Amino acid sequence: LSKEPTISLTSGFHHATYAQGGGFCTFNGLMIAAITLKTEGVEQVGILDLDMHYGNGTDNIIHNLDINYVDHYSFGKSHMRSQDAEAWLLTLPNIIKTTFARCNVILYQAGADPHINDPLGGVLTSDQMRERDRIVFQTAKDMGIPVAWNLAGGYQTPLRKVLDIHDATIEECIKVYL
């Protein structure tokens, strides 16, 4: 595996379960990628799902297929509030280090919907979103774990607001790796 980050300009993925689609997700691309990586010799895959909503489909597939080679963290499972955002950001490096310590790759779902102005989210400011992304990329780089990431979530209008959040994720990735 390359130590350089990879981006997939796809979205969604984490609500589709073993037996059916869910939410805006027709299939679970995170788990398809994890299973494919395993068949290609990757021993342990991390899924860092920082979308606002719980990656229930990912957990469902892990459970239904009794998969032990995927470590999964879903931000949406924590039910965080905006007043908890700074404290959570301080713990994020440790979350990554402990959850993904044995992983050979991290699949990072970079949700735009945790943004404070998102109608289906609303806990992190623009600066906190940038800090979240910087922490993810820097911590993974420091650990020597490659990151493949995808866009996710984001329901603000006009769409440019969501694209600005995604642009910031790209900028933070570039700052860390280049």
Disulfide bonds with the S-S distance in Angstrom:
none
